[in-house]
Amino acid sequence: MRIDPDDPETVAAQSWTLDRARVRGIDRSGGTILHTSRTDPRTQAEGDRTDHVLQVLDRLGIDAMITLGGDGTLRFSAHLSERGFKVISIPKTMDNDVHGTDYCIGFSTAITRSVAAINALRTTTASHERIGVIELFGRRSGETALLSGFLAQVARTVIAEVPADPDILIPLLVEDRDHSGEHYAMCVVSEGASILGSEANGEMGKSATQRAEGGVGQQLARIVEARTGIGTVVQELAYLMRAGEPDAMDRMAGFAFGGLAVQLLRDGKAGRMVALTDGNYCHVPIGTLLEQQKSVDIANLYDSKAYRAKLMRIEGMPMFLC
């Protein structure tokens, strides 16, 4: 978006040649060496900039792209493919909410970080006999919170797909605390979750810096304290979930997805999204994610009355229970 193909200075400032020296060792680091952020060229203040993007790609001599990202990046990748540009997309989002693949790069690392942090917070929460409320990323999908809460074996988990009823949830947390043995309880909540009767629910779709009343974790904690008089420990894990080096699962998926993407272009195939389905690497049409929004399978994986994971069967389920 910042490149003027007729201005060599903007080309030099806003583009890199990704040669072997430039990319060596990046698999051991988190984040992006390109320092990019989410932008949809179709929704700019000056209008749809797709034609500008295609012009820049043409002038730079780029005849194909491998794109990595979440919903926004992959949607625009599908749009470029529709316009005739060769694209292979790779799902990369810690929310793991891309339809068409069981797994997105970043999910395992986020779960690993979250479980470690939740268990570490047990120390303070138990010491002061409080109720811990840990807020995790996940605006539209509660899969990250559900799996993290399950693996950390917290008392209750509130996900984005199911509004929380304080009249039901809070008595459960109090009962969990009273019967825990150490007189504390832990609750995980998706950042996109809503609380029935809360005036702040409209804030939940905003980023942390845009919220006037704090996140849903703080909202829930205030309600807990007001109704019970029990102190809380509130922690928004936020970017700590996705910080630092990737874990082994994400390195493995990253190498495999990247290798498959290159092989597809080598074989003259484009307009595909690499995927992991039923434990096997594969590829699907690049527009597959547009067909529907991926979310937690409430009927099979979540008890909406108990606010916790529900595993009625294991045989035949995918590894990440998505």
PEQUI-V82595 format. One record per helix or strand. SS is the DSSP state (h for helix, s for strand). FROM is the first residue (numbers start at 0). TO is the last residue. Records with the same first field share a line. If there is no record, write none. Layout:
SS=FROM-TO + FROM-TO
This chain:
h=7-13 + 19-22 + 25-27 + 40-42 + 49-58 + 70-81 + 106-126 + 142-150 + 165-177 + 200-204 + 207-209 + 215-227 + 237-241 + 247-265 + 287-290 + 297-300
s=43-43 + 46-46 + 63-68 + 85-91 + 104-104 + 130-135 + 155-157 + 163-163 + 184-189 + 194-194 + 231-235 + 271-276 + 279-284 + 301-302 + 307-308
